[in-house]
């Protein structure tokens, strides 16, 4: 995701999480809210329990790449937050990408 397409502020994360629609699978939790800017934005969050900083940063890079491949940010109608769950580490990249794609389809992002 480009920097334009990222949710960065804590207040925006909290707004999306508390007022957004929630969709869940084994690897991810997805919160969705209609966008307020011209382009859709996304954010990624994960717990320290998943791993140390190196592991967490690798997972965030992988999820960002999945989002870049799956979502057209100019055409999407929603902002979203992805929370990575513990199940992410036990599954392959392809399985996680398929799960994320299913979540995006159920939330009408793609």
C-alpha positions in Angstrom: 0.0 0.0 0.0 1.2 3.5 -0.8 1.4 6.0 2.1 -1.7 7.8 0.7 -3.7 4.6 1.2 -2.7 4.0 4.8 -4.7 4.7 8.0 -2.0 6.1 10.4 -3.6 7.9 13.3 -4.7 6.1 16.4 -8.0 8.0 16.5 -8.8 6.8 12.9 -8.0 3.2 13.9 -10.2 3.4 16.9 -13.1 5.0 14.9 -12.9 2.2 12.3 -12.7 -0.5 14.9 -15.6 0.8 17.1 -18.0 1.9 14.5 -17.1 -0.3 11.5 -18.6 -3.6 10.3 -16.6 -6.7 11.4 -15.8 -9.8 9.4 -13.7 -12.7 10.9 -11.7 -15.7 9.6 -8.9 -17.8 11.1 -6.1 -15.5 10.1 -7.7 -12.0 10.0 -10.3 -9.7 11.5 -11.5 -7.1 9.0 -13.2 -3.8 10.1 -14.9 -1.8 7.3 -16.3 1.7 7.2 -17.3 3.9 4.2 -14.4 6.1 3.0 -14.2 9.8 3.8 -11.5 10.7 1.3 -11.0 10.3 -2.4 -9.1 7.1 -2.2 -9.8 4.1 0.1 -7.3 3.6 3.0 -6.3 0.5 4.9 -4.5 -0.2 8.2 -2.8 -3.3 9.6 -2.5 -4.1 13.2 -1.2 -7.1 15.1 -0.4 -8.1 18.7 3.1 -8.4 20.2 2.1 -11.9 21.2 2.4 -13.0 17.6 6.2 -12.4 17.6 9.1 -10.0 18.0 9.5 -6.9 16.0 11.2 -8.7 13.1 8.4 -11.2 12.7 5.7 -8.6 13.1 7.3 -6.3 10.4 7.6 -9.3 8.0 3.9 -10.1 8.5 2.9 -6.5 7.9 4.9 -6.4 4.7 3.3 -9.6 3.5 -0.2 -8.3 4.3 0.5 -4.9 2.6 1.6 -6.8 -0.6 -1.6 -8.9 -0.4 -3.7 -5.7 -0.2 -1.8 -4.1 -3.1 -2.5 -7.1 -5.3 -6.2 -7.5 -4.3 -7.6 -4.0 -3.8 -8.0 -1.1 -6.3 -7.8 1.8 -3.8 -9.2 4.3 -6.3 -12.3 2.3 -6.9 -12.9 0.8 -3.5 -15.7 2.4 -1.4 -14.5 1.5 2.1 -11.7 2.2 4.5 -10.6 -0.9 6.3 -8.5 -2.2 9.2 -6.9 -5.7 9.2 -6.0 -7.2 12.5 -3.8 -10.3 12.1 -4.6 -13.2 14.3 -2.4 -16.1 15.6 -3.7 -18.4 12.9 -1.7 -16.4 10.3 1.6 -18.0 11.3 0.5 -21.6 11.0 -0.8 -21.2 7.4 1.0 -20.6 4.1 1.1 -17.2 2.3 -1.2 -18.5 -0.4 -3.8 -19.7 2.1 -3.7 -16.4 4.0 -4.1 -14.5 0.7 -7.1 -16.6 -0.2 -8.6 -15.9 3.3 -8.0 -12.2 2.9 -9.6 -12.2 -0.6 -12.7 -14.0 0.8 -13.0 -11.4 3.5 -12.7 -8.5 1.0 -15.4 -10.1 -1.1 -17.8 -10.5 1.8 -17.2 -6.9 2.8 -17.7 -5.7 -0.8 -14.2 -4.1 -1.0 -13.3 -6.0 -4.2 
